Amino acid sequence: MTKKILLTLVLFWVFVFPVAATSVKNDLMIDDAWIRLGPSIVKVYAGYFTIINKSPNESFQLLGVESDLFEKVEMHNTSIIDGMMRMEHLRHVDIPPNAKVEFSTSGKHLMMINKKKPIQEGDVIPVTLLFSHNQSVDISMPVRR
């Protein structure tokens, strides 16, 4: 009898509690995540994706990005000012209610710095997006050209 109760509690903890604790994630959707393949000697890669906030009322901030395959991952924005291309480090990215924020080849993007092992086309890299409200979202980013 005690084993049944313990098993029930463990299953409840594993399956029900995470859903309650991550309900905010249901408002965020990540689409078209990928990493651009570079030459084998390159240690810095660029990553792209789209964040869709389906919440009609709540805004979020993307506060950081992590991947075990890179020493660090930074958010950057590329812009052209007075005819000069400029790249700036972003400390956070705002995601307003009912909005879509793109990390693309011509604007916001990830700089994935100092790869820890070789990366090939077709590899799928696990990445964690760190949001406000103590939320994180794990995504898989395929490597492509």
C-alpha positions as CSV (number, residue, x, y, z in Angstrom):
1,M,0.0,0.0,0.0
2,T,2.8,2.4,0.9
3,K,4.5,1.7,-2.4
4,K,1.3,2.6,-4.3
5,I,1.0,5.9,-2.5
6,L,4.6,6.7,-3.0
7,L,4.4,5.8,-6.7
8,T,1.2,7.9,-7.1
9,L,3.0,10.9,-5.5
10,V,6.1,10.5,-7.6
11,L,4.0,10.3,-10.8
12,F,2.0,13.3,-9.7
13,W,5.2,15.3,-9.0
14,V,6.8,14.3,-12.4
15,F,3.8,14.8,-14.6
16,V,1.4,17.3,-13.0
17,F,3.7,19.7,-11.1
18,P,5.9,20.6,-14.2
19,V,2.8,21.6,-16.2
20,A,1.6,23.9,-13.4
21,A,5.1,25.4,-12.9
22,T,5.6,26.1,-16.6
23,S,2.1,27.3,-17.7
24,V,3.6,30.6,-18.8
25,K,5.5,28.7,-21.5
26,N,2.2,28.0,-23.2
27,D,2.1,31.7,-24.2
28,L,5.5,31.5,-25.9
29,M,6.1,29.6,-29.1
30,I,9.5,29.2,-30.8
31,D,9.5,28.7,-34.5
32,D,12.0,28.1,-37.3
33,A,15.1,27.8,-35.1
34,W,18.4,27.0,-36.9
35,I,22.1,27.6,-36.8
36,R,24.1,28.6,-39.9
37,L,26.9,26.3,-40.7
38,G,30.3,27.9,-41.0
39,P,33.7,26.6,-42.1
40,S,35.2,24.0,-39.8
41,I,37.9,26.5,-38.5
42,V,35.2,29.0,-37.4
43,K,34.5,29.0,-33.6
44,V,31.6,31.4,-33.7
45,Y,28.2,30.6,-35.3
46,A,25.0,32.5,-35.8
47,G,21.6,31.3,-34.6
48,Y,18.1,32.3,-35.7
49,F,14.5,31.7,-34.6
50,T,11.2,33.5,-34.1
51,I,9.5,34.0,-30.7
52,I,5.7,34.3,-30.8
53,N,4.0,35.6,-27.7
54,K,0.4,34.4,-27.8
55,S,-0.6,36.1,-24.5
56,P,-3.0,39.0,-25.1
57,N,-1.9,40.8,-21.9
58,E,1.5,39.7,-20.8
59,S,4.9,40.7,-22.1
60,F,8.1,38.8,-21.6
61,Q,11.8,39.4,-21.9
62,L,14.4,37.1,-23.4
63,L,17.2,37.5,-20.8
64,G,19.8,35.1,-22.1
65,V,20.6,31.9,-24.1
66,E,22.6,28.9,-23.1
67,S,24.0,25.8,-24.9
68,D,26.4,23.2,-23.5
69,L,28.1,23.0,-27.0
70,F,29.3,26.6,-26.8
71,E,31.3,28.5,-24.1
72,K,28.7,31.3,-24.3
73,V,25.8,32.5,-26.4
74,E,25.1,36.2,-26.8
75,M,22.2,38.1,-28.3
76,H,23.2,40.7,-30.9
77,N,21.5,43.2,-33.2
78,T,22.9,44.2,-36.6
79,S,21.9,47.6,-38.0
80,I,23.1,50.1,-40.5
81,I,23.8,53.6,-39.1
82,D,25.1,56.3,-41.4
83,G,25.9,53.7,-44.0
84,M,28.0,51.6,-41.7
85,M,27.0,48.2,-40.5
86,R,27.1,48.0,-36.7
87,M,26.6,45.0,-34.4
88,E,25.6,45.6,-30.7
89,H,25.3,43.2,-27.8
90,L,21.7,43.0,-26.4
91,R,21.3,42.4,-22.7
92,H,17.6,41.5,-23.2
93,V,14.9,41.4,-25.9
94,D,11.4,42.6,-25.2
95,I,8.5,40.4,-26.4
96,P,5.3,42.4,-26.2
97,P,1.8,40.8,-25.9
98,N,0.5,39.3,-29.2
99,A,3.8,39.9,-30.9
100,K,6.4,38.1,-33.0
101,V,10.1,38.8,-32.5
102,E,12.4,37.5,-35.2
103,F,16.1,36.6,-34.8
104,S,17.1,36.8,-38.5
105,T,20.1,37.1,-40.8
106,S,19.6,40.8,-41.0
107,G,18.8,42.0,-37.5
108,K,18.7,40.3,-34.1
109,H,20.6,37.0,-34.0
110,L,22.5,34.8,-31.6
111,M,26.3,34.7,-31.6
112,M,27.3,31.2,-30.4
113,I,30.8,31.6,-29.3
114,N,33.7,29.1,-29.0
115,K,32.2,25.7,-30.0
116,K,33.3,22.9,-27.8
117,K,33.3,20.2,-30.5
118,P,33.0,20.0,-34.3
119,I,29.6,20.9,-35.8
120,Q,28.3,19.5,-39.1
121,E,25.3,20.2,-41.3
122,G,22.4,18.1,-40.0
123,D,23.5,18.2,-36.4
124,V,20.8,19.3,-33.9
125,I,22.1,21.6,-31.1
126,P,20.2,21.8,-27.8
127,V,19.7,25.4,-26.6
128,T,17.9,26.9,-23.6
129,L,16.2,30.3,-23.9
130,L,16.0,32.1,-20.5
131,F,12.9,34.3,-20.1
132,S,11.6,36.7,-17.5
133,H,9.2,35.2,-14.9
134,N,11.8,32.5,-14.1
135,Q,10.9,30.7,-17.3
136,S,13.1,28.7,-19.7
137,V,12.3,27.0,-22.9
138,D,14.5,24.2,-24.4
139,I,14.7,24.1,-28.1
140,S,16.5,22.1,-30.7
141,M,18.4,24.1,-33.4
142,P,19.3,22.1,-36.6
143,V,22.6,23.2,-38.3
144,R,22.1,24.1,-42.0
145,R,23.7,26.2,-44.7
